[in-house]
Every structure is written in C-alpha cells, then in structure tokens.
Amino acid sequence: MPTVPGRRAYDHRLRDLVCEGRDPGLFHHIGVPRSTAASWLRRGPRPVISAEVLAMDQQELQAEVLALQRRVRLLLAVIRLAFLLVRLSGFCLDSQRVPDGNTKRSILAALAHAQKAIPLGVALRVLRLSPSRYHAWNNLAQDCPRDDRASCPRTKPSQLTGKEICEMRDMVVSPDYRHMTIRGLALHAQRIGKVFAAAATWARVARERGWLRPRRRLYPPKPKQGIRASSPNEYWHIDVTVIRLLDGTRTYLHAVIDNLSRRILAGSSSCVSNQRRRARFWSRQRRTCRRAASRQPSWPTRGSRT
C-alpha cells in the first residue's frame, strides 16, 4: 500500500518574512515550495503566542538582566535585615496568640501567595508557624469566623467553653466541696445549672490541668501525750491482761494502776472477764485503795529512789 507523506511544518518567522517581502520564492533554496509561500501571502501572517523575551534584541535582554539583578540584591538586603530583626526580637507565632480573624486571613493569603515561589514548609519556617496551627486555621469553614472563641458550634458542639472550665476548676479546688467525689461534683454542677458534663470529662480535665483536691484533716491532730497526773491518787487506770495457760484455758488478770507512780495498787484474777465483773472489781478495789492511801503518808514520784 502506498504511504501517505506527512504534512510539513515551517517556522512562523519564515511566514512572517515572506509576508513582509511579498516574494514567494524567498526561501525556495531551503525547500519551501512556491505554492506554500503563495498561500502564506494569500492568507496573511498567523497570530503566534510566544515569550516576550524572544522578541527582544541582545541589548534589551542585557538591560533586563541588569535591572533584575539590582532588584534581587535589593530584596536580599531587605530579607537579611528582616531575618535579623525577627531573630533579635525573638518573635515566634508558635508562642503568640493571634485572636483577630482578619490577621489570620492575611497570614493565610500571604502563605498562599508565597506557595507559588517556595514550598509551604519553607514559608511556615520563615514565619515560625507550626503546620498544625496553619492547618487548623485553614480547615475552618468559610462561613465560620476565624476569631478566637471558646468553641465553635458548627465544628464541636460538645466542646467545653472557657467559662465552664473556670467553673469546674473553682469547684474541684474549693474546700467547700472537698467531701464530694468527682461524680458528685459533676451531678451537683448539673443540678445547679453551672456545668453540664460527664464525670469522666471532669476527671480528664482535672488530670490534664493538674488540679489537686484539698486533702486537709477534718479533725484536729490527736495529742501524742496521754493524761498526766500531778499528785498521787489523782488518776487511776484499770488494766486487763489475758494469760493463756498450757491446757488452753485463759485467765484474766485485772490490775489498778496509779497514773503518777505507775504502781499496781490492787489486782485479781478470774477465768471470766466481762463488763459487769470489771465494774464490780473496780468499785471494790477503789474503796480498798482509798483506805490504804489514807494510811500511807506519801507516794514516791516517778524516778525517785526507794
């Protein structure tokens, strides 16, 4: 089968020169047919989309290069000064709040414009803005305001507000509610209409923010020193000692002790010990010890030699 020859294509500048010179045989020596040149004359030049620098001569290109070099040097000097100023001032968007929504929109617009020339990561490092914060600003809905608020009802309806967190802190650390558990605090806050949150949310927020509940003693500390008598027979004590015998039985030894001298004033033993027997023994020995104490002239105090 005969092959169909492909259609030849020519440079658009050859067509422009033929149309300007009005000569069909101008480029016949390089293989341009006269019929093709005649059709160029008949149809005229075609509009061609090309770069502007291709139509400039050498001197214009050199002048353009010099102007661009001066502009680049100027911009580099300004950028160096700006970087030095930021480094000396210690400014960082990671540690600064940007509550105004218009400021956030300006930063996002500047970053979008800078992405045409440099990557997003480089632009964020220049501004010292974390990627998470940038995406948090950028992912907000178009109809949601970018001003800092406690919560956005369109994104997180159940998020705690700043006022609710303050109420939770006041109730957790307050001594007035130290007798309540976390669950009791959550139910009480719902009952009085302050905070409507689950007990697990209360526990999580208190743990994350390091709130400590008051742990002070409800009662005064107990004295470490007992009763101390200032004279003999002022205070008596009764002591019961349990003695286990070899046959397995028990014997209860009752003794009356003076508080000042620590002497045993009277004693008895029995196989049974109960409240009534101890009361009867106490009343009997009290009468006996008082009669003996009245006959004794003095009592040696603790630490005295006998």
Long-range contacts (C-beta under 8 A, 24 or more apart in sequence): 10-36, 12-45, 12-46, 12-48, 15-40, 15-45, 15-46, 16-45, 19-44, 19-45, 86-128, 91-128, 92-128, 93-127, 93-128, 93-129, 93-130, 93-133, 94-128, 94-129, 94-130, 94-133, 97-148, 98-148, 99-147, 99-148, 100-147, 101-145, 101-146, 101-147, 104-137, 104-146, 105-146, 107-137, 108-134, 108-137, 108-138, 160-195, 160-197, 160-201, 160-205, 164-194, 164-195, 164-197, 165-205, 167-194, 167-195, 168-195, 168-197, 168-202, 168-205, 168-206, 169-209, 169-211, 171-195, 172-202, 172-206, 172-211, 172-213, 173-211, 173-212, 173-213, 173-214, 174-214, 175-214, 175-216, 178-213, 178-214, 178-215, 178-216, 182-206, 227-259, 228-259, 229-258, 229-259, 229-260, 230-260, 231-260, 232-258, 232-260, 232-261, 232-293, 232-298, 232-299, 233-258, 233-289, 233-290, 233-293, 233-299, 234-259, 234-260, 235-259, 235-260, 236-265, 236-286, 236-289, 238-278, 238-281, 238-282, 240-273, 240-278, 242-273, 254-278, 254-281, 256-282, 256-285, 256-286, 256-289, 258-299, 260-299, 260-301, 260-302, 261-299, 261-300, 261-301, 261-302, 262-302, 263-299, 265-289, 265-292, 265-293
